[in-house]
Amino acid sequence: MSILVVEATAVLLVTLGLAGDGGPRGAALFAFGLLCVAGIVHGEVARKVEQVRRQVHMGGMHVNLSSTWFFAAAVLLPPAYAGVCAAVIHTHLWLRTEETRTPPYRHAFTTAAFVLSGYAASAAIAYAHGLGGWFAGEQGIPAIPVLVVGMLVFLTVNTALVAGAIAVSDPQAKVDQMLGDWDENLLEVTTLCLGALLAVAVSITPWLVLFVLPPLLVLHRAVLVRHLEEAASTDSKTGLLTAAAWHTSTERELRRVRRGDGSRAVLVLDLDHFKAVNDTHGHLAGDQVLASVADTLRSEVRDRDLVGRFGGEEFVVFLAGRNGGDGDLEAVADRIRRRVAALRVEIPTADGPLTIAGLSISVGGAVHLAGGGDLRELLQVADAALYSAKRAGRNQVCMGSATGGGVPVPTPPEARPAPSVEVP
């Protein structure tokens, strides 16, 4: 319902604005046409890169680089026409790059969000310009304070609308999912800065718009490279780091920790009897179990800790800066073990919902206090501890020392059968 309100508001404001205005004249009309055409050309030239970028970054928040044109229109045009310009460019982009993947209702909302953002920014810019003083500008060129006000309004309105839509569709969404991460917000600000420069350029000489296209295309490719790097370092089934990415990130973190104090530790975890899940219910059910276990691991460690999937049903966690030694690490490991044991994975099937329960996980850990001990040694000890836990009956935690050379000693065994299945 709230999404329909956003769309209806965008349509109403633009309609009233067009009906109550005789339309842009002279330079403003030329700027309207120029921005629409240039935005469409930009969409065509960047279409291939944009398609790959959307495929690679599926599921993440997508920053639309066409905001450059939307914001330039907000600076140069009346509010209603700034909204129309955003609608024209964004609809063309959808038809050429997203139509087969983005449903029309989502496109309608995204377009409405851009229309309202441009409308609000244009109205704020017009109001600020009317205040005079620092906001007056010179010879038709927008003043810097006016551009800053417009950028803040555009960014605030767009972020609020998108965050609101995510919150409505997923009440459990986290703040970073609704607002985006630092890199995404920085990219959005960058596109608005380009839009501000574009508006100033068009105010001076309209044909300077041609010089905006090359930087935009370079930005497209730079963002695509970053998304490809993220995709290469992320396990597709669990969203955790791949083995190679985990090694690279952990080595970097180890170098940082060596310069300071605190311990560093590794947990190696292996799901018990996981083959029984795949053999009984198939690999799709197994993938959902892996994803649920991955979510559990993430929720039980800090954001700064590194969680990866080593392959199959084996996971690994690097924890740095903990000062509790073996006892603290064992507490974390046992908390994970208990959470996995309590998991109930709901899986939809053709015969009705299926619940996989009775999972268990064996955990091997290695901790090393400040001084000595590289990643290879930590992994060797943690892996040996894991196999000690397996030999001792599974579903337990076994700790080892990376420097003492001691034999890992498992915690008291707690035998548990293979995963059970409940069919309502």
SEPA-987356 format. One record per residue (C-alpha): chain; x, y, z; residue number from 1. Coordinates in pm, 1 decimal, always signed. Layout:
<pts>
{A {X Y Z} NUM}
...
</pts>
This chain:
<pts>
{A {+0.0 +0.0 +0.0} 1}
{A {+278.6 +243.2 +93.9} 2}
{A {+454.4 +169.8 -236.3} 3}
{A {+137.6 +260.6 -427.7} 4}
{A {+122.8 +586.5 -230.5} 5}
{A {+477.4 +671.9 -344.7} 6}
{A {+389.7 +603.4 -707.6} 7}
{A {+60.0 +794.5 -688.7} 8}
{A {+233.9 +1091.4 -525.6} 9}
{A {+494.1 +1105.5 -803.2} 10}
{A {+227.0 +1096.1 -1073.6} 11}
{A {+14.2 +1357.9 -896.0} 12}
{A {+297.9 +1604.7 -838.8} 13}
{A {+424.7 +1580.7 -1196.1} 14}
{A {+73.2 +1610.8 -1338.8} 15}
{A {-8.5 +1917.0 -1128.7} 16}
{A {+327.2 +2070.4 -1212.7} 17}
{A {+279.7 +2022.7 -1585.9} 18}
{A {-78.5 +2150.5 -1573.3} 19}
{A {+10.8 +2462.5 -1378.0} 20}
{A {+317.0 +2554.6 -1581.7} 21}
{A {+335.9 +2671.9 -1936.4} 22}
{A {+644.8 +2456.5 -1975.0} 23}
{A {+1012.5 +2542.2 -2003.4} 24}
{A {+1110.3 +2810.1 -2248.9} 25}
{A {+1421.3 +2880.8 -2450.0} 26}
{A {+1735.9 +2759.0 -2276.4} 27}
{A {+1540.3 +2549.2 -2025.5} 28}
{A {+1353.9 +2366.2 -2303.1} 29}
{A {+1681.5 +2302.7 -2483.5} 30}
{A {+1840.3 +2174.5 -2159.5} 31}
{A {+1542.9 +1939.9 -2106.7} 32}
{A {+1580.8 +1787.2 -2451.9} 33}
{A {+1959.7 +1774.6 -2429.5} 34}
{A {+1960.3 +1594.8 -2094.2} 35}
{A {+1699.5 +1341.5 -2207.4} 36}
{A {+1887.4 +1263.2 -2527.5} 37}
{A {+2228.4 +1252.6 -2356.2} 38}
{A {+2092.3 +1026.9 -2081.1} 39}
{A {+1950.7 +787.2 -2341.1} 40}
{A {+2279.2 +787.6 -2534.6} 41}
{A {+2463.8 +714.4 -2211.8} 42}
{A {+2228.4 +422.6 -2145.9} 43}
{A {+2289.4 +281.1 -2493.4} 44}
{A {+2667.5 +314.9 -2481.0} 45}
{A {+2692.1 +164.0 -2132.2} 46}
{A {+2424.3 -101.0 -2189.6} 47}
{A {+2654.8 -402.7 -2218.8} 48}
{A {+2857.4 -309.3 -1911.7} 49}
{A {+2540.0 -233.8 -1715.4} 50}
{A {+2388.1 -571.0 -1803.7} 51}
{A {+2697.2 -755.6 -1682.0} 52}
{A {+2706.8 -540.2 -1369.3} 53}
{A {+2345.8 -624.4 -1284.4} 54}
{A {+2404.6 -996.3 -1340.2} 55}
{A {+2715.2 -997.7 -1123.4} 56}
{A {+2563.9 -785.6 -846.3} 57}
{A {+2227.1 -960.1 -823.1} 58}
{A {+2083.2 -937.1 -472.5} 59}
{A {+2285.8 -631.6 -371.6} 60}
{A {+2177.5 -270.4 -363.7} 61}
{A {+2217.9 -126.9 -713.4} 62}
{A {+2339.8 +231.9 -750.4} 63}
{A {+2202.0 +383.9 -1069.1} 64}
{A {+2472.7 +589.7 -1238.8} 65}
{A {+2203.0 +771.0 -1436.9} 66}
{A {+2151.3 +980.1 -1122.8} 67}
{A {+2404.7 +1210.1 -1288.4} 68}
{A {+2140.4 +1311.4 -1542.4} 69}
{A {+1856.4 +1313.7 -1288.6} 70}
{A {+2037.1 +1558.3 -1063.3} 71}
{A {+2152.0 +1782.3 -1349.2} 72}
{A {+1784.6 +1804.8 -1454.2} 73}
{A {+1688.6 +1895.2 -1096.0} 74}
{A {+1937.3 +2184.4 -1101.5} 75}
{A {+1844.5 +2320.4 -1444.5} 76}
{A {+1470.5 +2250.7 -1479.8} 77}
{A {+1142.3 +2317.7 -1297.0} 78}
{A {+1046.5 +2034.1 -1057.4} 79}
{A {+784.8 +1868.6 -1280.9} 80}
{A {+1014.2 +1862.7 -1583.1} 81}
{A {+1303.0 +1732.6 -1374.9} 82}
{A {+1071.3 +1445.3 -1278.2} 83}
{A {+973.0 +1380.4 -1640.2} 84}
{A {+1339.1 +1375.8 -1743.9} 85}
{A {+1417.5 +1116.0 -1474.9} 86}
{A {+1118.6 +903.5 -1581.8} 87}
{A {+1216.9 +909.9 -1950.0} 88}
{A {+1581.9 +815.3 -1891.6} 89}
{A {+1509.1 +549.6 -1630.8} 90}
{A {+1234.0 +386.4 -1836.0} 91}
{A {+1465.7 +366.3 -2135.5} 92}
{A {+1732.0 +208.5 -1915.1} 93}
{A {+1482.1 -50.4 -1788.6} 94}
{A {+1364.0 -138.9 -2137.4} 95}
{A {+1719.2 -185.4 -2262.4} 96}
{A {+1891.5 -356.3 -1967.8} 97}
{A {+1647.4 -476.5 -1700.5} 98}
{A {+1313.8 -564.3 -1857.8} 99}
{A {+1359.2 -942.4 -1843.3} 100}
{A {+1484.3 -939.8 -1480.4} 101}
{A {+1304.6 -652.2 -1308.5} 102}
{A {+924.4 -678.4 -1279.3} 103}
{A {+723.5 -375.2 -1398.7} 104}
{A {+596.6 -300.5 -1046.3} 105}
{A {+953.4 -269.8 -916.1} 106}
{A {+1047.2 -49.9 -1208.9} 107}
{A {+742.3 +168.2 -1140.5} 108}
{A {+845.8 +219.5 -778.6} 109}
{A {+1211.9 +288.2 -861.5} 110}
{A {+1106.9 +538.9 -1127.6} 111}
{A {+869.2 +707.1 -881.8} 112}
{A {+1151.3 +728.5 -625.6} 113}
{A {+1379.9 +901.1 -876.5} 114}
{A {+1099.0 +1131.9 -988.7} 115}
{A {+1024.7 +1237.5 -630.3} 116}
{A {+1395.3 +1277.1 -550.0} 117}
{A {+1447.6 +1498.8 -855.3} 118}
{A {+1125.8 +1690.0 -786.8} 119}
{A {+1222.1 +1756.4 -423.1} 120}
{A {+1578.0 +1855.1 -514.7} 121}
{A {+1455.5 +2092.3 -787.2} 122}
{A {+1205.6 +2256.6 -551.2} 123}
{A {+1471.8 +2293.3 -279.3} 124}
{A {+1717.5 +2442.1 -527.6} 125}
{A {+1456.9 +2693.5 -649.7} 126}
{A {+1376.5 +2791.3 -291.0} 127}
{A {+1744.1 +2826.4 -193.6} 128}
{A {+1816.8 +3031.4 -504.6} 129}
{A {+1535.7 +3268.6 -409.8} 130}
{A {+1701.9 +3342.8 -75.7} 131}
{A {+1976.1 +3538.9 -251.3} 132}
{A {+2311.4 +3605.9 -87.7} 133}
{A {+2537.1 +3302.2 -103.5} 134}
{A {+2263.6 +3112.7 -289.3} 135}
{A {+2223.2 +3364.0 -571.1} 136}
{A {+2487.9 +3241.1 -814.7} 137}
{A {+2636.9 +3444.9 -1098.8} 138}
{A {+2537.8 +3481.8 -1462.9} 139}
{A {+2300.3 +3187.9 -1456.4} 140}
{A {+2558.0 +2951.2 -1302.5} 141}
{A {+2428.6 +2769.2 -991.2} 142}
{A {+2599.4 +2866.5 -665.3} 143}
{A {+2788.3 +2597.3 -474.7} 144}
{A {+2560.5 +2618.9 -165.4} 145}
{A {+2259.6 +2565.4 -393.7} 146}
{A {+2417.4 +2254.1 -542.0} 147}
{A {+2499.3 +2119.4 -194.7} 148}
{A {+2140.9 +2173.6 -78.3} 149}
{A {+2007.3 +1999.2 -387.9} 150}
{A {+2242.8 +1700.5 -344.5} 151}
{A {+2146.2 +1657.3 +20.3} 152}
{A {+1774.4 +1668.5 -58.3} 153}
{A {+1805.8 +1428.0 -353.5} 154}
{A {+2013.9 +1179.8 -154.0} 155}
{A {+1791.2 +1201.6 +154.9} 156}
{A {+1461.9 +1153.8 -29.4} 157}
{A {+1592.1 +870.2 -247.1} 158}
{A {+1753.4 +688.0 +46.6} 159}
{A {+1440.6 +725.6 +261.4} 160}
{A {+1211.3 +590.3 -11.3} 161}
{A {+1433.8 +290.6 -90.8} 162}
{A {+1493.2 +210.4 +277.5} 163}
{A {+1120.9 +235.1 +344.6} 164}
{A {+1038.9 -4.5 +60.1} 165}
{A {+1296.1 -257.1 +186.0} 166}
{A {+1162.7 -229.9 +541.8} 167}
{A {+805.9 -292.8 +420.7} 168}
{A {+901.9 -593.1 +207.0} 169}
{A {+1138.2 -741.2 +468.9} 170}
{A {+1070.0 -634.6 +829.5} 171}
{A {+1378.5 -830.9 +939.3} 172}
{A {+1613.9 -634.2 +711.6} 173}
{A {+1919.7 -487.2 +880.0} 174}
{A {+2008.5 -118.6 +868.9} 175}
{A {+2299.0 -171.1 +628.0} 176}
{A {+2066.5 -359.1 +391.2} 177}
{A {+1824.2 -66.4 +389.5} 178}
{A {+2079.1 +214.6 +370.3} 179}
{A {+2355.5 +41.2 +172.9} 180}
{A {+2720.4 +16.9 +267.7} 181}
{A {+2979.3 +293.2 +263.5} 182}
{A {+3099.1 +218.3 -90.9} 183}
{A {+2747.2 +226.9 -234.6} 184}
{A {+2667.1 +559.3 -69.5} 185}
{A {+2998.3 +705.1 -182.1} 186}
{A {+2921.9 +597.2 -538.6} 187}
{A {+2581.1 +766.5 -517.7} 188}
{A {+2743.1 +1089.8 -395.9} 189}
{A {+2993.6 +1063.9 -681.5} 190}
{A {+2717.7 +1044.7 -943.0} 191}
{A {+2547.3 +1348.7 -786.8} 192}
{A {+2877.2 +1542.1 -794.9} 193}
{A {+2908.4 +1459.4 -1164.5} 194}
{A {+2550.8 +1579.5 -1207.5} 195}
{A {+2636.6 +1907.8 -1036.9} 196}
{A {+2939.8 +1955.6 -1263.6} 197}
{A {+2722.0 +1869.2 -1562.7} 198}
{A {+2463.7 +2131.8 -1463.1} 199}
{A {+2734.9 +2398.7 -1433.8} 200}
{A {+2883.0 +2294.6 -1770.0} 201}
{A {+2545.4 +2310.3 -1944.5} 202}
{A {+2485.1 +2655.2 -1788.7} 203}
{A {+2806.3 +2776.7 -1950.0} 204}
{A {+2804.7 +2588.9 -2282.1} 205}
{A {+2541.3 +2316.6 -2336.8} 206}
{A {+2762.2 +2108.5 -2566.3} 207}
{A {+3005.2 +2048.2 -2280.7} 208}
{A {+2764.9 +1768.1 -2193.8} 209}
{A {+2964.8 +1551.4 -2435.3} 210}
{A {+3263.7 +1562.8 -2200.3} 211}
{A {+3063.5 +1397.4 -1922.6} 212}
{A {+3011.4 +1071.6 -2113.2} 213}
{A {+3373.4 +940.0 -2102.8} 214}
{A {+3410.9 +978.0 -1722.2} 215}
{A {+3073.0 +807.9 -1674.4} 216}
{A {+3177.0 +512.9 -1890.8} 217}
{A {+3504.5 +478.3 -1698.7} 218}
{A {+3304.1 +487.6 -1373.5} 219}
{A {+3078.7 +209.5 -1505.0} 220}
{A {+3379.0 -12.1 -1573.5} 221}
{A {+3546.7 +69.3 -1242.2} 222}
{A {+3230.7 -26.5 -1053.0} 223}
{A {+3198.3 -344.6 -1259.8} 224}
{A {+3555.9 -444.6 -1171.3} 225}
{A {+3476.9 -398.8 -801.2} 226}
{A {+3161.0 -610.1 -833.9} 227}
{A {+3354.1 -881.3 -1018.7} 228}
{A {+3613.7 -885.0 -741.7} 229}
{A {+3337.1 -919.0 -482.6} 230}
{A {+3173.6 -1201.2 -679.3} 231}
{A {+3505.3 -1384.2 -712.6} 232}
{A {+3564.1 -1365.1 -337.4} 233}
{A {+3211.1 -1469.7 -232.0} 234}
{A {+3083.5 -1826.1 -212.6} 235}
{A {+2763.4 -1839.8 -417.7} 236}
{A {+2582.5 -2088.9 -191.3} 237}
{A {+2647.9 -1929.0 +144.9} 238}
{A {+2755.6 -1569.4 +85.3} 239}
{A {+3071.9 -1636.1 +287.5} 240}
{A {+3426.6 -1575.6 +170.2} 241}
{A {+3572.7 -1834.1 -64.1} 242}
{A {+3876.0 -2028.2 +55.0} 243}
{A {+4117.3 -1813.5 -149.3} 244}
{A {+3956.2 -1485.5 -38.4} 245}
{A {+3955.7 -1600.2 +325.0} 246}
{A {+4327.4 -1682.9 +309.2} 247}
{A {+4409.7 -1344.2 +155.9} 248}
{A {+4198.6 -1148.6 +404.8} 249}
{A {+4325.5 -1347.9 +702.0} 250}
{A {+4691.0 -1303.6 +605.5} 251}
{A {+4629.7 -929.4 +586.1} 252}
{A {+4456.1 -930.2 +924.1} 253}
{A {+4735.4 -1136.3 +1078.6} 254}
{A {+4992.2 -878.3 +968.9} 255}
{A {+4782.3 -609.4 +1133.6} 256}
{A {+4744.4 -806.5 +1456.7} 257}
{A {+5118.3 -874.6 +1478.9} 258}
{A {+5173.5 -499.5 +1507.0} 259}
{A {+4945.7 -483.7 +1809.5} 260}
{A {+4842.7 -689.3 +2106.2} 261}
{A {+4585.0 -958.8 +2154.6} 262}
{A {+4544.1 -1315.3 +2039.5} 263}
{A {+4456.6 -1460.7 +1706.0} 264}
{A {+4266.5 -1780.5 +1657.9} 265}
{A {+4118.5 -2006.2 +1394.1} 266}
{A {+3815.0 -2232.7 +1407.3} 267}
{A {+3768.5 -2510.0 +1153.0} 268}
{A {+3414.5 -2649.5 +1151.2} 269}
{A {+3268.2 -2951.2 +974.7} 270}
{A {+2901.5 -3052.4 +958.2} 271}
{A {+2850.3 -3406.1 +1085.8} 272}
{A {+2668.6 -3658.5 +866.7} 273}
{A {+2602.9 -3393.4 +601.1} 274}
{A {+2620.8 -3655.0 +327.8} 275}
{A {+2300.3 -3803.9 +468.8} 276}
{A {+2114.8 -3479.2 +389.3} 277}
{A {+2233.3 -3475.1 +28.1} 278}
{A {+2170.2 -3846.2 -22.1} 279}
{A {+1820.6 -3835.9 +126.7} 280}
{A {+1684.9 -3500.1 +10.4} 281}
{A {+1911.0 -3390.5 -272.3} 282}
{A {+2168.9 -3119.8 -314.6} 283}
{A {+1920.4 -2830.2 -319.5} 284}
{A {+1813.1 -2918.4 +33.1} 285}
{A {+2178.9 -2955.3 +125.4} 286}
{A {+2251.3 -2608.3 -12.5} 287}
{A {+1978.0 -2460.0 +207.7} 288}
{A {+2126.3 -2632.1 +510.3} 289}
{A {+2469.3 -2488.9 +425.5} 290}
{A {+2320.3 -2140.7 +388.9} 291}
{A {+2145.6 -2170.4 +727.6} 292}
{A {+2466.2 -2282.6 +896.7} 293}
{A {+2652.6 -1994.1 +731.7} 294}
{A {+2395.6 -1747.4 +870.5} 295}
{A {+2444.8 -1900.2 +1214.9} 296}
{A {+2821.8 -1858.4 +1193.9} 297}
{A {+2788.3 -1494.4 +1092.2} 298}
{A {+2547.4 -1421.3 +1374.6} 299}
{A {+2773.3 -1574.2 +1640.1} 300}
{A {+3093.4 -1383.4 +1561.8} 301}
{A {+3180.5 -1016.5 +1534.1} 302}
{A {+3158.6 -819.5 +1211.0} 303}
{A {+3538.9 -789.8 +1203.7} 304}
{A {+3588.3 -1168.3 +1224.6} 305}
{A {+3640.7 -1348.1 +893.1} 306}
{A {+3409.8 -1636.4 +804.1} 307}
{A {+3471.0 -1853.7 +498.3} 308}
{A {+3366.0 -2177.9 +337.4} 309}
{A {+3653.1 -2412.0 +262.7} 310}
{A {+3445.8 -2638.3 +42.5} 311}
{A {+3185.0 -2907.1 +90.0} 312}
{A {+3050.1 -2884.6 +444.7} 313}
{A {+3366.2 -2735.9 +598.1} 314}
{A {+3382.0 -2378.5 +728.3} 315}
{A {+3654.3 -2166.7 +881.3} 316}
{A {+3655.1 -1862.1 +1108.4} 317}
{A {+3941.0 -1627.6 +1195.2} 318}
{A {+3905.9 -1432.2 +1519.2} 319}
{A {+4153.7 -1157.9 +1604.3} 320}
{A {+4207.0 -935.1 +1904.0} 321}
{A {+4036.2 -1159.8 +2161.0} 322}
{A {+4212.1 -1147.5 +2495.7} 323}
{A {+4049.0 -1444.9 +2665.8} 324}
{A {+4281.9 -1709.8 +2523.0} 325}
{A {+4166.0 -2068.4 +2486.4} 326}
{A {+3869.8 -2023.1 +2719.3} 327}
{A {+3719.2 -1737.7 +2518.0} 328}
{A {+3770.4 -1919.7 +2188.7} 329}
{A {+3619.0 -2239.8 +2324.8} 330}
{A {+3315.3 -2045.2 +2447.9} 331}
{A {+3260.8 -1902.0 +2100.3} 332}
{A {+3305.3 -2243.5 +1938.4} 333}
{A {+3066.4 -2414.5 +2179.9} 334}
{A {+2806.8 -2141.9 +2130.4} 335}
{A {+2821.0 -2207.0 +1756.3} 336}
{A {+2794.7 -2582.8 +1815.5} 337}
{A {+2483.2 -2538.9 +2028.2} 338}
{A {+2321.4 -2300.2 +1780.4} 339}
{A {+2375.2 -2545.1 +1493.3} 340}
{A {+2232.7 -2828.3 +1706.0} 341}
{A {+1918.1 -2618.9 +1758.3} 342}
{A {+1873.4 -2534.7 +1389.3} 343}
{A {+1552.0 -2629.6 +1213.7} 344}
{A {+1582.9 -2571.6 +839.5} 345}
{A {+1245.8 -2529.5 +666.7} 346}
{A {+1250.3 -2647.5 +305.0} 347}
{A {+951.7 -2621.6 +67.8} 348}
{A {+894.4 -2932.4 -144.4} 349}
{A {+634.3 -3056.5 -390.3} 350}
{A {+490.1 -3275.3 -114.9} 351}
{A {+469.9 -2993.6 +138.2} 352}
{A {+712.0 -2829.1 +380.2} 353}
{A {+1004.3 -3032.5 +508.0} 354}
{A {+1198.5 -2961.7 +827.0} 355}
{A {+1555.3 -3081.1 +867.0} 356}
{A {+1662.6 -3088.6 +1230.7} 357}
{A {+1910.8 -3273.8 +1449.2} 358}
{A {+2213.9 -3123.3 +1277.4} 359}
{A {+2547.8 -3121.4 +1453.1} 360}
{A {+2889.3 -2974.9 +1387.1} 361}
{A {+3238.8 -3066.1 +1500.9} 362}
{A {+3476.2 -2778.6 +1576.1} 363}
{A {+3853.3 -2767.6 +1597.1} 364}
{A {+4026.0 -2454.2 +1723.1} 365}
{A {+4375.6 -2314.4 +1748.1} 366}
{A {+4472.4 -2003.8 +1940.9} 367}
{A {+4800.5 -1821.8 +1962.6} 368}
{A {+4870.4 -1529.8 +2187.5} 369}
{A {+5083.7 -1237.0 +2071.0} 370}
{A {+5410.9 -1341.1 +1912.7} 371}
{A {+5484.6 -1613.2 +1659.6} 372}
{A {+5255.6 -1853.2 +1481.3} 373}
{A {+5159.6 -1800.6 +1118.2} 374}
{A {+4832.9 -1887.0 +944.0} 375}
{A {+4962.5 -2218.9 +813.6} 376}
{A {+5048.7 -2332.1 +1166.7} 377}
{A {+4712.5 -2216.5 +1303.9} 378}
{A {+4526.5 -2408.1 +1034.3} 379}
{A {+4732.0 -2724.6 +1088.5} 380}
{A {+4660.4 -2725.9 +1460.7} 381}
{A {+4290.9 -2639.0 +1414.2} 382}
{A {+4254.5 -2913.7 +1152.7} 383}
{A {+4418.2 -3168.0 +1383.1} 384}
{A {+4184.1 -3056.6 +1661.5} 385}
{A {+3885.8 -3101.2 +1429.0} 386}
{A {+3981.6 -3460.3 +1354.2} 387}
{A {+4027.7 -3524.1 +1726.4} 388}
{A {+3671.1 -3400.7 +1776.9} 389}
{A {+3549.6 -3628.9 +1496.9} 390}
{A {+3726.8 -3931.4 +1642.4} 391}
{A {+3585.5 -3855.8 +1986.1} 392}
{A {+3229.0 -3891.0 +1862.3} 393}
{A {+3146.8 -3569.8 +1672.0} 394}
{A {+2929.2 -3276.5 +1784.0} 395}
{A {+3190.7 -3131.0 +2015.5} 396}
{A {+3469.4 -2877.4 +2040.6} 397}
{A {+3838.7 -2961.3 +2052.6} 398}
{A {+4108.9 -2700.6 +2115.7} 399}
{A {+4478.0 -2696.1 +2038.1} 400}
{A {+4774.8 -2463.8 +2081.5} 401}
{A {+4975.9 -2330.7 +1790.1} 402}
{A {+5296.2 -2308.4 +1994.0} 403}
{A {+5275.6 -2552.5 +2281.8} 404}
{A {+5285.7 -2861.1 +2064.8} 405}
{A {+5028.0 -3024.6 +2289.0} 406}
{A {+4777.1 -3279.7 +2170.9} 407}
{A {+4430.6 -3126.0 +2125.5} 408}
{A {+4195.8 -3242.0 +2399.5} 409}
{A {+3824.6 -3263.6 +2318.7} 410}
{A {+3555.3 -3137.1 +2549.2} 411}
{A {+3329.2 -3404.2 +2701.9} 412}
{A {+3151.1 -3589.6 +2420.4} 413}
{A {+2785.1 -3538.9 +2351.7} 414}
{A {+2684.8 -3802.9 +2101.8} 415}
{A {+2417.3 -3709.0 +1854.9} 416}
{A {+2259.0 -3911.2 +1573.7} 417}
{A {+2247.3 -3822.2 +1206.0} 418}
{A {+2014.4 -3535.2 +1102.0} 419}
{A {+1646.1 -3610.2 +1143.3} 420}
{A {+1360.8 -3505.1 +920.7} 421}
{A {+1018.3 -3384.6 +1023.6} 422}
{A {+729.7 -3382.7 +777.3} 423}
{A {+421.0 -3199.5 +908.0} 424}
</pts>
